[in-house]
């Protein structure tokens, strides 16, 4: 069982494409609804759960987030090795001056996801 500490709901215009990308990034699909033509889904990895809505949502306009989703795996380099052939990792693993090792990727909606490990 994943100990989820962060949860967010985001808009997507392509739920199936979004779920495929997150699965390639090592996330697990925990649920979709309705079963025959999903408009809601939840994915999880480590301490992050992300829910996606498509179709008519309470938010006008295209998907947007002025920030970043953080995931805290035990080993960022292992995450990079796991996903680098499945999704684009343009910046690679970076050593940050504030004492973190990070890998940032961008999903098909334009959302940034950062895998961060304290050094």
Secondary structure, DSSP 8 states (H G I E B T S, - for coil): -----EEEEEE-S-HHHHHHHHHHTT-EEEEEESSSS-SEEEEEETTEEEEEE-SS-SS-SS---SSEEEE--S-HHHHHHHHTTTS--TT-EEE-TTSEEEEEEE-TTS-EEEEEEE-
